[in-house]
Amino acid sequence: MNQSILFPDVQHWDDIRQSVRFSAQQSGALIECGISKQGLETLSGQMIVSAQQAMQIFVEFRFDIEELAEELIEDELFSDEGTIEINVSLA
């Protein structure tokens, strides 16, 4: 794990985006990251029916999610809005 990218233990559910939003810090810059409900369902193999359940699954898979975010940050794969959006596939 790259020590220049830090992940504060702060996250929240975004009803509009249907995703868990969390932050990363790289060289003092704050980077907004997110993983969709669908991405969480793919990672966990569970159907998510509530924001509370999504948050619980996020915490359970946090290490894996942070590794995915770290790779995207290192590869500078930012969205048009300047965020990191984690897409999980079964492949």
N, CA, C and O atoms as a Tinker XYZ file with bonds, in Angstrom:
   364  protein
     1  N      0.843000   -1.185000    0.000000    73     2
     2  CA     0.000000    0.000000    0.000000    64     1     3
     3  C      0.885000    1.243000    0.000000    63     2     4     5
     4  O      1.849000    1.323000    0.761000    81     3
     5  N      0.564000    2.184000   -0.830000    73     3     6
     6  CA     1.305000    3.427000   -0.972000    64     5     7
     7  C      1.032000    4.327000    0.230000    63     6     8     9
     8  O     -0.111000    4.709000    0.478000    81     7
     9  N      2.083000    4.664000    0.974000    73     7    10
    10  CA     1.905000    5.474000    2.184000    64     9    11
    11  C      1.658000    6.951000    1.875000    63    10    12    13
    12  O      1.312000    7.715000    2.776000    81    11
    13  N      1.831000    7.368000    0.604000    73    11    14
    14  CA     1.562000    8.764000    0.278000    64    13    15
    15  C      0.075000    9.015000    0.044000    63    14    16    17
    16  O     -0.347000   10.165000   -0.082000    81    15
    17  N     -0.721000    7.950000   -0.016000    73    15    18
    18  CA    -2.173000    8.075000   -0.134000    64    17    19
    19  C     -2.786000    7.563000    1.159000    63    18    20    21
    20  O     -2.628000    6.398000    1.522000    81    19
    21  N     -3.487000    8.451000    1.844000    73    19    22
    22  CA    -4.113000    8.115000    3.120000    64    21    23
    23  C     -5.631000    8.151000    2.981000    63    22    24    25
    24  O     -6.181000    8.922000    2.194000    81    23
    25  N     -6.291000    7.308000    3.756000    73    23    26
    26  CA    -7.742000    7.236000    3.737000    64    25    27
    27  C     -8.275000    7.491000    5.149000    63    26    28    29
    28  O     -8.243000    6.595000    5.992000    81    27
    29  N     -8.766000    8.712000    5.412000    73    27    30
    30  CA    -9.362000    8.986000    6.721000    64    29    31
    31  C    -10.587000    8.090000    6.926000    63    30    32    33
    32  O    -11.235000    7.692000    5.957000    81    31
    33  N    -10.895000    7.781000    8.152000    73    31    34
    34  CA   -12.024000    6.909000    8.468000    64    33    35
    35  C    -13.322000    7.729000    8.489000    63    34    36    37
    36  O    -14.000000    7.830000    9.512000    81    35
    37  N    -13.642000    8.310000    7.327000    73    35    38
    38  CA   -14.842000    9.134000    7.186000    64    37    39
    39  C    -15.539000    8.717000    5.897000    63    38    40    41
    40  O    -14.932000    8.720000    4.826000    81    39
    41  N    -16.811000    8.359000    6.003000    73    39    42
    42  CA   -17.586000    7.958000    4.843000    64    41    43
    43  C    -19.055000    8.264000    5.085000    63    42    44    45
    44  O    -19.498000    8.367000    6.229000    81    43
    45  N    -19.809000    8.409000    3.994000    73    43    46
    46  CA   -21.247000    8.650000    4.126000    64    45    47
    47  C    -21.970000    8.103000    2.905000    63    46    48    49
    48  O    -21.375000    7.903000    1.847000    81    47
    49  N    -23.262000    7.865000    3.074000    73    47    50
    50  CA   -24.107000    7.382000    1.993000    64    49    51
    51  C    -24.664000    8.580000    1.241000    63    50    52    53
    52  O    -25.146000    9.527000    1.863000    81    51
    53  N    -24.609000    8.555000   -0.077000    73    51    54
    54  CA   -25.151000    9.606000   -0.930000    64    53    55
    55  C    -26.398000    9.048000   -1.617000    63    54    56    57
    56  O    -26.297000    8.220000   -2.522000    81    55
    57  N    -27.575000    9.508000   -1.180000    73    55    58
    58  CA   -28.840000    9.014000   -1.738000    64    57    59
    59  C    -28.966000    9.307000   -3.231000    63    58    60    61
    60  O    -29.460000    8.475000   -3.992000    81    59
    61  N    -28.525000   10.474000   -3.639000    73    59    62
    62  CA   -28.668000   10.868000   -5.042000    64    61    63
    63  C    -27.825000    9.982000   -5.949000    63    62    64    65
    64  O    -28.307000    9.511000   -6.979000    81    63
    65  N    -26.582000    9.754000   -5.576000    73    63    66
    66  CA   -25.682000    8.922000   -6.393000    64    65    67
    67  C    -25.821000    7.433000   -6.100000    63    66    68    69
    68  O    -25.265000    6.602000   -6.818000    81    67
    69  N    -26.569000    7.092000   -5.038000    73    67    70
    70  CA   -26.688000    5.696000   -4.609000    64    69    71
    71  C    -25.305000    5.076000   -4.458000    63    70    72    73
    72  O    -25.003000    4.023000   -5.020000    81    71
    73  N    -24.467000    5.774000   -3.671000    73    71    74
    74  CA   -23.099000    5.315000   -3.476000    64    73    75
    75  C    -22.575000    5.731000   -2.109000    63    74    76    77
    76  O    -23.091000    6.649000   -1.470000    81    75
    77  N    -21.540000    5.029000   -1.687000    73    75    78
    78  CA   -20.816000    5.424000   -0.483000    64    77    79
    79  C    -19.701000    6.350000   -0.944000    63    78    80    81
    80  O    -18.939000    6.019000   -1.852000    81    79
    81  N    -19.616000    7.515000   -0.307000    73    79    82
    82  CA   -18.592000    8.503000   -0.618000    64    81    83
    83  C    -17.568000    8.500000    0.513000    63    82    84    85
    84  O    -17.928000    8.429000    1.688000    81    83
    85  N    -16.301000    8.576000    0.151000    73    83    86
    86  CA   -15.230000    8.618000    1.144000    64    85    87
    87  C    -14.092000    9.438000    0.573000    63    86    88    89
    88  O    -14.099000    9.770000   -0.613000    81    87
    89  N    -13.125000    9.765000    1.392000    73    87    90
    90  CA   -12.043000   10.636000    0.962000    64    89    91
    91  C    -10.704000    9.923000    0.992000    63    90    92    93
    92  O    -10.489000    8.966000    1.736000    81    91
    93  N     -9.811000   10.431000    0.150000    73    91    94
    94  CA    -8.408000   10.038000    0.156000    64    93    95
    95  C     -7.606000   11.328000    0.230000    63    94    96    97
    96  O     -8.057000   12.384000   -0.214000    81    95
    97  N     -6.414000   11.227000    0.795000    73    95    98
    98  CA    -5.505000   12.369000    0.824000    64    97    99
    99  C     -4.207000   11.961000    0.157000    63    98   100   101
   100  O     -3.611000   10.935000    0.487000    81    99
   101  N     -3.776000   12.794000   -0.799000    73    99   102
   102  CA    -2.506000   12.546000   -1.474000    64   101   103
   103  C     -1.746000   13.865000   -1.527000    63   102   104   105
   104  O     -2.213000   14.842000   -2.113000    81   103
   105  N     -0.579000   13.879000   -0.911000    73   103   106
   106  CA     0.258000   15.087000   -0.868000    64   105   107
   107  C     -0.532000   16.299000   -0.408000    63   106   108   109
   108  O     -0.363000   17.396000   -0.942000    81   107
   109  N     -1.387000   16.106000    0.574000    73   107   110
   110  CA    -2.166000   17.194000    1.145000    64   109   111
   111  C     -3.456000   17.501000    0.411000    63   110   112   113
   112  O     -4.290000   18.246000    0.925000    81   111
   113  N     -3.641000   16.949000   -0.775000    73   111   114
   114  CA    -4.864000   17.187000   -1.549000    64   113   115
   115  C     -5.943000   16.194000   -1.126000    63   114   116   117
   116  O     -5.676000   15.006000   -0.953000    81   115
   117  N     -7.165000   16.699000   -0.964000    73   115   118
   118  CA    -8.300000   15.856000   -0.612000    64   117   119
   119  C     -8.974000   15.394000   -1.899000    63   118   120   121
   120  O     -9.311000   16.211000   -2.756000    81   119
   121  N     -9.168000   14.094000   -2.033000    73   119   122
   122  CA    -9.760000   13.510000   -3.235000    64   121   123
   123  C    -11.044000   12.798000   -2.834000    63   122   124   125
   124  O    -11.023000   11.908000   -1.983000    81   123
   125  N    -12.161000   13.186000   -3.441000    73   123   126
   126  CA   -13.423000   12.506000   -3.173000    64   125   127
   127  C    -13.472000   11.218000   -3.974000    63   126   128   129
   128  O    -13.161000   11.198000   -5.164000    81   127
   129  N    -13.872000   10.133000   -3.298000    73   127   130
   130  CA   -13.971000    8.825000   -3.927000    64   129   131
   131  C    -15.374000    8.272000   -3.695000    63   130   132   133
   132  O    -16.073000    8.694000   -2.774000    81   131
   133  N    -15.770000    7.343000   -4.523000    73   131   134
   134  CA   -17.072000    6.724000   -4.339000    64   133   135
   135  C    -17.130000    5.331000   -4.925000    63   134   136   137
   136  O    -16.419000    4.992000   -5.871000    81   135
   137  N    -18.001000    4.539000   -4.330000    73   135   138
   138  CA   -18.309000    3.216000   -4.871000    64   137   139
   139  C    -19.824000    3.068000   -4.831000    63   138   140   141
   140  O    -20.464000    3.318000   -3.809000    81   139
   141  N    -20.378000    2.658000   -5.954000    73   139   142
   142  CA   -21.829000    2.573000   -6.083000    64   141   143
   143  C    -22.410000    1.393000   -5.306000    63   142   144   145
   144  O    -21.704000    0.469000   -4.902000    81   143
   145  N    -23.717000    1.467000   -5.117000    73   143   146
   146  CA   -24.446000    0.365000   -4.491000    64   145   147
   147  C    -24.204000   -0.910000   -5.294000    63   146   148   149
   148  O    -23.974000   -1.972000   -4.715000    81   147
   149  N    -24.254000   -0.814000   -6.618000    73   147   150
   150  CA   -24.023000   -1.974000   -7.479000    64   149   151
   151  C    -22.617000   -2.530000   -7.282000    63   150   152   153
   152  O    -22.434000   -3.747000   -7.245000    81   151
   153  N    -21.627000   -1.657000   -7.157000    73   151   154
   154  CA   -20.262000   -2.103000   -6.915000    64   153   155
   155  C    -20.131000   -2.838000   -5.596000    63   154   156   157
   156  O    -19.443000   -3.855000   -5.506000    81   155
   157  N    -20.797000   -2.317000   -4.569000    73   155   158
   158  CA   -20.792000   -2.985000   -3.257000    64   157   159
   159  C    -21.473000   -4.342000   -3.336000    63   158   160   161
   160  O    -21.026000   -5.307000   -2.716000    81   159
   161  N    -22.565000   -4.413000   -4.106000    73   159   162
   162  CA   -23.262000   -5.690000   -4.269000    64   161   163
   163  C    -22.362000   -6.711000   -4.980000    63   162   164   165
   164  O    -22.342000   -7.886000   -4.613000    81   163
   165  N    -21.626000   -6.261000   -5.985000    73   163   166
   166  CA   -20.717000   -7.157000   -6.711000    64   165   167
   167  C    -19.613000   -7.661000   -5.798000    63   166   168   169
   168  O    -19.298000   -8.850000   -5.791000    81   167
   169  N    -19.023000   -6.744000   -5.020000    73   167   170
   170  CA   -17.949000   -7.147000   -4.092000    64   169   171
   171  C    -18.438000   -8.139000   -3.045000    63   170   172   173
   172  O    -17.763000   -9.124000   -2.747000    81   171
   173  N    -19.610000   -7.874000   -2.493000    73   171   174
   174  CA   -20.086000   -8.661000   -1.361000    64   173   175
   175  C    -20.901000   -9.888000   -1.760000    63   174   176   177
   176  O    -21.035000  -10.831000   -0.980000    81   175
   177  N    -21.443000   -9.873000   -2.974000    73   175   178
   178  CA   -22.332000  -10.958000   -3.373000    64   177   179
   179  C    -23.680000  -10.881000   -2.680000    63   178   180   181
   180  O    -24.409000  -11.871000   -2.631000    81   179
   181  N    -24.018000   -9.714000   -2.143000    73   179   182
   182  CA   -25.281000   -9.520000   -1.433000    64   181   183
   183  C    -26.106000   -8.437000   -2.120000    63   182   184   185
   184  O    -25.555000   -7.513000   -2.719000    81   183
   185  N    -27.423000   -8.555000   -2.030000    73   183   186
   186  CA   -28.305000   -7.503000   -2.507000    64   185   187
   187  C    -28.461000   -6.489000   -1.378000    63   186   188   189
   188  O    -28.786000   -6.855000   -0.249000    81   187
   189  N    -28.230000   -5.231000   -1.684000    73   187   190
   190  CA   -28.308000   -4.180000   -0.670000    64   189   191
   191  C    -29.689000   -3.549000   -0.697000    63   190   192   193
   192  O    -30.161000   -3.106000   -1.744000    81   191
   193  N    -30.332000   -3.511000    0.468000    73   191   194
   194  CA   -31.694000   -2.980000    0.543000    64   193   195
   195  C    -31.802000   -1.697000    1.353000    63   194   196   197
   196  O    -32.877000   -1.101000    1.422000    81   195
   197  N    -30.697000   -1.258000    1.972000    73   195   198
   198  CA   -30.769000   -0.028000    2.776000    64   197   199
   199  C    -29.404000    0.658000    2.800000    63   198   200   201
   200  O    -28.367000    0.041000    2.556000    81   199
   201  N    -29.443000    1.944000    3.100000    73   199   202
   202  CA   -28.195000    2.707000    3.234000    64   201   203
   203  C    -27.353000    2.135000    4.369000    63   202   204   205
   204  O    -26.129000    2.065000    4.257000    81   203
   205  N    -27.991000    1.728000    5.451000    73   203   206
   206  CA   -27.274000    1.159000    6.593000    64   205   207
   207  C    -26.523000   -0.109000    6.175000    63   206   208   209
   208  O    -25.367000   -0.302000    6.551000    81   207
   209  N    -27.179000   -0.962000    5.405000    73   207   210
   210  CA   -26.531000   -2.183000    4.937000    64   209   211
   211  C    -25.363000   -1.835000    4.013000    63   210   212   213
   212  O    -24.308000   -2.464000    4.095000    81   211
   213  N    -25.534000   -0.851000    3.139000    73   211   214
   214  CA   -24.448000   -0.426000    2.242000    64   213   215
   215  C    -23.243000    0.030000    3.048000    63   214   216   217
   216  O    -22.105000   -0.303000    2.714000    81   215
   217  N    -23.488000    0.789000    4.106000    73   215   218
   218  CA   -22.388000    1.272000    4.940000    64   217   219
   219  C    -21.691000    0.112000    5.647000    63   218   220   221
   220  O    -20.465000    0.103000    5.763000    81   219
   221  N    -22.461000   -0.861000    6.118000    73   219   222
   222  CA   -21.866000   -2.025000    6.783000    64   221   223
   223  C    -20.986000   -2.818000    5.815000    63   222   224   225
   224  O    -19.898000   -3.262000    6.183000    81   223
   225  N    -21.454000   -2.991000    4.589000    73   223   226
   226  CA   -20.668000   -3.716000    3.590000    64   225   227
   227  C    -19.422000   -2.920000    3.228000    63   226   228   229
   228  O    -18.351000   -3.498000    3.039000    81   227
   229  N    -19.553000   -1.591000    3.128000    73   227   230
   230  CA   -18.389000   -0.760000    2.852000    64   229   231
   231  C    -17.320000   -0.977000    3.918000    63   230   232   233
   232  O    -16.146000   -1.161000    3.594000    81   231
   233  N    -17.718000   -0.957000    5.180000    73   231   234
   234  CA   -16.761000   -1.150000    6.275000    64   233   235
   235  C    -16.122000   -2.542000    6.185000    63   234   236   237
   236  O    -14.917000   -2.695000    6.385000    81   235
   237  N    -16.934000   -3.540000    5.886000    73   235   238
   238  CA   -16.436000   -4.913000    5.790000    64   237   239
   239  C    -15.398000   -5.069000    4.669000    63   238   240   241
   240  O    -14.428000   -5.813000    4.820000    81   239
   241  N    -15.602000   -4.370000    3.553000    73   239   242
   242  CA   -14.721000   -4.496000    2.386000    64   241   243
   243  C    -13.813000   -3.280000    2.211000    63   242   244   245
   244  O    -13.238000   -3.075000    1.142000    81   243
   245  N    -13.690000   -2.481000    3.258000    73   243   246
   246  CA   -12.955000   -1.216000    3.176000    64   245   247
   247  C    -11.535000   -1.386000    2.623000    63   246   248   249
   248  O    -11.123000   -0.619000    1.752000    81   247
   249  N    -10.794000   -2.361000    3.105000    73   247   250
   250  CA    -9.411000   -2.551000    2.664000    64   249   251
   251  C     -9.352000   -2.763000    1.154000    63   250   252   253
   252  O     -8.534000   -2.143000    0.475000    81   251
   253  N    -10.206000   -3.627000    0.625000    73   251   254
   254  CA   -10.228000   -3.900000   -0.811000    64   253   255
   255  C    -10.631000   -2.652000   -1.600000    63   254   256   257
   256  O    -10.056000   -2.360000   -2.648000    81   255
   257  N    -11.618000   -1.925000   -1.087000    73   255   258
   258  CA   -12.091000   -0.709000   -1.760000    64   257   259
   259  C    -10.997000    0.348000   -1.786000    63   258   260   261
   260  O    -10.793000    1.010000   -2.803000    81   259
   261  N    -10.297000    0.508000   -0.678000    73   259   262
   262  CA    -9.206000    1.484000   -0.633000    64   261   263
   263  C     -8.086000    1.103000   -1.593000    63   262   264   265
   264  O     -7.478000    1.982000   -2.203000    81   263
   265  N     -7.802000   -0.179000   -1.740000    73   263   266
   266  CA    -6.776000   -0.605000   -2.698000    64   265   267
   267  C     -7.186000   -0.270000   -4.124000    63   266   268   269
   268  O     -6.358000    0.166000   -4.924000    81   267
   269  N     -8.463000   -0.473000   -4.445000    73   267   270
   270  CA    -8.957000   -0.131000   -5.778000    64   269   271
   271  C     -8.855000    1.376000   -6.009000    63   270   272   273
   272  O     -8.431000    1.817000   -7.077000    81   271
   273  N     -9.245000    2.158000   -5.010000    73   271   274
   274  CA    -9.165000    3.619000   -5.123000    64   273   275
   275  C     -7.719000    4.062000   -5.293000    63   274   276   277
   276  O     -7.423000    4.940000   -6.103000    81   275
   277  N     -6.831000    3.460000   -4.538000    73   275   278
   278  CA    -5.410000    3.807000   -4.613000    64   277   279
   279  C     -4.863000    3.584000   -6.019000    63   278   280   281
   280  O     -4.130000    4.425000   -6.541000    81   279
   281  N     -5.210000    2.464000   -6.631000    73   279   282
   282  CA    -4.756000    2.179000   -7.998000    64   281   283
   283  C     -5.259000    3.237000   -8.971000    63   282   284   285
   284  O     -4.512000    3.706000   -9.830000    81   283
   285  N     -6.534000    3.611000   -8.832000    73   283   286
   286  CA    -7.110000    4.619000   -9.727000    64   285   287
   287  C     -6.450000    5.978000   -9.530000    63   286   288   289
   288  O     -6.216000    6.700000  -10.499000    81   287
   289  N     -6.147000    6.332000   -8.285000    73   287   290
   290  CA    -5.473000    7.602000   -7.996000    64   289   291
   291  C     -4.074000    7.592000   -8.598000    63   290   292   293
   292  O     -3.671000    8.549000   -9.258000    81   291
   293  N     -3.336000    6.513000   -8.372000    73   291   294
   294  CA    -1.972000    6.416000   -8.904000    64   293   295
   295  C     -1.964000    6.489000  -10.429000    63   294   296   297
   296  O     -1.042000    7.050000  -11.019000    81   295
   297  N     -2.984000    5.925000  -11.065000    73   295   298
   298  CA    -3.081000    5.954000  -12.525000    64   297   299
   299  C     -3.750000    7.241000  -13.022000    63   298   300   301
   300  O     -3.926000    7.431000  -14.226000    81   299
   301  N     -4.119000    8.114000  -12.090000    73   299   302
   302  CA    -4.758000    9.410000  -12.396000    64   301   303
   303  C     -6.029000    9.239000  -13.228000    63   302   304   305
   304  O     -6.264000    9.988000  -14.176000    81   303
   305  N     -6.838000    8.254000  -12.866000    73   303   306
   306  CA    -8.086000    7.978000  -13.578000    64   305   307
   307  C     -9.263000    8.688000  -12.896000    63   306   308   309
   308  O    -10.181000    8.054000  -12.375000    81   307
   309  N     -9.204000   10.005000  -12.918000    73   307   310
   310  CA   -10.238000   10.826000  -12.290000    64   309   311
   311  C    -11.422000   10.993000  -13.239000    63   310   312   313
   312  O    -11.261000   11.000000  -14.460000    81   311
   313  N    -12.613000   11.127000  -12.658000    73   311   314
   314  CA   -13.802000   11.396000  -13.456000    64   313   315
   315  C    -13.749000   12.843000  -13.966000    63   314   316   317
   316  O    -12.854000   13.605000  -13.599000    81   315
   317  N    -14.697000   13.204000  -14.798000    73   315   318
   318  CA   -14.777000   14.578000  -15.295000    64   317   319
   319  C    -14.955000   15.585000  -14.159000    63   318   320   321
   320  O    -14.576000   16.749000  -14.290000    81   319
   321  N    -15.532000   15.133000  -13.047000    73   319   322
   322  CA   -15.736000   15.996000  -11.876000    64   321   323
   323  C    -14.530000   16.034000  -10.963000    63   322   324   325
   324  O    -14.548000   16.734000   -9.951000    81   323
   325  N    -13.466000   15.287000  -11.301000    73   323   326
   326  CA   -12.265000   15.260000  -10.492000    64   325   327
   327  C    -12.320000   14.284000   -9.330000    63   326   328   329
   328  O    -11.524000   14.377000   -8.395000    81   327
   329  N    -13.258000   13.352000   -9.387000    73   327   330
   330  CA   -13.400000   12.359000   -8.332000    64   329   331
   331  C    -12.892000   11.003000   -8.826000    63   330   332   333
   332  O    -12.639000   10.804000  -10.014000    81   331
   333  N    -12.753000   10.091000   -7.884000    73   331   334
   334  CA   -12.415000    8.703000   -8.200000    64   333   335
   335  C    -13.678000    7.871000   -8.022000    63   334   336   337
   336  O    -14.245000    7.812000   -6.931000    81   335
   337  N    -14.110000    7.234000   -9.091000    73   335   338
   338  CA   -15.312000    6.398000   -9.052000    64   337   339
   339  C    -14.909000    4.953000   -9.290000    63   338   340   341
   340  O    -14.425000    4.599000  -10.365000    81   339
   341  N    -15.112000    4.130000   -8.281000    73   339   342
   342  CA   -14.703000    2.729000   -8.357000    64   341   343
   343  C    -15.783000    1.918000   -9.063000    63   342   344   345
   344  O    -16.943000    1.908000   -8.650000    81   343
   345  N    -15.387000    1.250000  -10.118000    73   343   346
   346  CA   -16.284000    0.362000  -10.858000    64   345   347
   347  C    -15.799000   -1.062000  -10.636000    63   346   348   349
   348  O    -14.640000   -1.382000  -10.900000    81   347
   349  N    -16.680000   -1.899000  -10.157000    73   347   350
   350  CA   -16.322000   -3.281000   -9.850000    64   349   351
   351  C    -17.048000   -4.186000  -10.840000    63   350   352   353
   352  O    -18.254000   -4.061000  -11.049000    81   351
   353  N    -16.291000   -5.098000  -11.444000    73   351   354
   354  CA   -16.911000   -6.077000  -12.330000    64   353   355
   355  C    -16.546000   -7.474000  -11.835000    63   354   356   357
   356  O    -15.622000   -7.647000  -11.040000    81   355
   357  N    -17.270000   -8.437000  -12.308000    73   355   358
   358  CA   -17.024000   -9.822000  -11.901000    64   357   359
   359  C    -15.859000  -10.447000  -12.647000    63   358   360   361
   360  O    -15.413000  -11.537000  -12.292000    81   359
   361  N    -15.369000   -9.784000  -13.658000    73   359   362
   362  CA   -14.280000  -10.334000  -14.484000    64   361   363
   363  C    -12.999000  -10.505000  -13.708000    63   362   364
   364  O    -11.996000  -10.955000  -14.263000    81   363
